[in-house]
Structure formats: C-alpha cells, structure tokens
Amino acid sequence: MAIYRSVQMSFWTDPKISDTFSTDEKLLYLYLLTNPHTNLCGCYEVSMKQIAFEAGFTAQQTVKLMSSLMEKRVINYDENTREVLLINWSKYNWTESEKFRKPLKAEIRKVRTEKFRTYLEHLAYGTDTDSDSNGYGMDTVPIPYRYPIDTDSDSNGYGMDTTVTVTDTVTDTVTDTVTDTVSVSNTDTVTGKKDKAGKVVKPKEPKETFGEYRNVRLTQKEKEKLEQEFGVVKTDKAIRYLDEYIEEKHYKSASHYLALRRWVFNAVDERDSRGRNRAAPGSTQEPRGVDAFFAVAEEAD
C-alpha cells in the first residue's frame, strides 16, 4: 500500500469539477481518490459505513453524495461486493513499466464485480477507449450499473430507499483468445512428488505477493495466522513496512513470515511509539532510525 496518492492540480480548475461539483462532492471525491483503501488498479473494497465514518459524513449524506458522483460518471459502486471503481484512474496512475504491470494485473484478477473486472481488463490488455475531454469523465466502455441501497430501516440511517439506475450502451467488440497447454508425464501432479525413500511429499502451498511493490511473499495460511495473532490492521501495517523496506534496502530473507514475526512487528510498534512520543509535550526520546532495524533483521536471519 502506498503512503501517499497524487492529485493533479488541474483537479481544481477542471470545469466539470469547479462548475458542477458541490463542496461536499469535491471532498468525497478527493477522499475516494486518496483514502488508505485505494490500490494500483483503482477498484477497491470499502463499505458505505467506512466511507461515512472516514470522510466525516452522515449515512444519508454519503448515500446522496455517492449517487451524485455516479450520475456525474466519475465513480461506480457495487453494493453487493462493496467495491468502488474510479473511472479514469488508469489515465493518471498507471504506467507501462513491466514492474508495475505485473502486480496491476494480479490486482485486477482479484476484483469480484464482473463488470468492473471486465472494464479494467479491457484497459490493461486492450486498447484505450474514448473518454470525456476533461479526463475525469467515465470511459465509454459498456458498464451498465445499478446502485441499490438497502430499504430496511435501522438506527444508523442506511435504511434510505434510494435507487439510481444508469445505463450506457456502446457497441464495442473485444476478443481475447488464450490457449493454455499443459503436459502431464507422470502422476506426481496428482499424488504429489516422492522423496528418495519413495514417500509422497505433499506439495507446498503457493505463496502470494503482498504490499504496494509486491515484495512480501506469504502463503494465505501464514497471513491468516498473523492476522489472528496480531490483528488485521497491525498485520497490514507490518506487511507495508516490510514491503517498503525491501524496496528501499534490497533486504533479503528466506522467509518473510519469520521476518515479520521476529522483528517487523516490533519495528512497527517502535515506529508508532516514536510518533506518539514526538507528539507528547516535553518528549526527548531519540529515534533509533530504520538502519537499526536493518541490523536486527540481519541478526534474526
């Protein structure tokens, strides 16, 4: 996960933004562009309650503002998967770098809303489509969408009977042909490989990559163990810390799972503690610096 997001200065002078967006719509749109849930592909999961809480709006305001931004064709939202799609995110945040494209495509495959995933795959693998001249409009790719809000009333105000339906129809044909050829010469792929003694060796669980730069390698079970022991939020912080640390220092470890347990969580705790101490009146504690943790990491390995 990145620690900052860039917003072009033209955001404030764009006629579509300056002439048609209210103050609250500008604030919510900026939140959707820069909040900590954003990712490389511009389609991420965030609930309406999270949006309301983090952006500082009531539930009713959030529903109204999200509907308005959808009508203005700058976002799309799927209530079922709780995924928000930022239209034209690719124009300002994607690059042609192979190092960027590989993790980008991996994130696109994780998008659960089929229409959103198809839209992103079209941008990533196909040719770009025409878009509004100001760059903030919605690309003219067929993404019909329906934005339902639960009609059951509850105390938090989400029981608002609101439905916005927008349909764009564009004739566009995209054909992707993929042929996979797999050759199996023995039964190892089914029964598992055998060691020298003839015993079947269970295949290892494949590792996935995590972090903004995709440097942290963990199996899904390893990540779940860390989240159970340290919590989801703290685990995400530790993964982000290690991911950026590897990118900057070219740190190497045979097991990122062990590295996280042995020193990264402690490093995150100490960093957060230094931040609190700096904020405390009269604090004189000297920071250790990231190089000190590098020495600890080498010793742990």
Secondary structure, DSSP 8 states (H G I E B T S, - for coil): --S-----THHHH-HHHHHH--HHHHHHHHHHHHSTT--SSSEEE--HHHHHHHHT--HHHHHHHHHHHHHTTSEEEETTTTEEEETTHHHHH----HHHHHHHHHHHHH---HHHHHHHHHHHHS------TTS-S--SS---EEEE---S--TTS-----EEEE-------------------SSHHHH-EE-TTS-EE------EEESTTS-EEE-HHHHHHHHHHH-HHHHHHHHHHHHHHHHHH----S-HHHHIIIIIHHHHHHHHHHHHHHHSTT-------HHHHHHHHHHH-
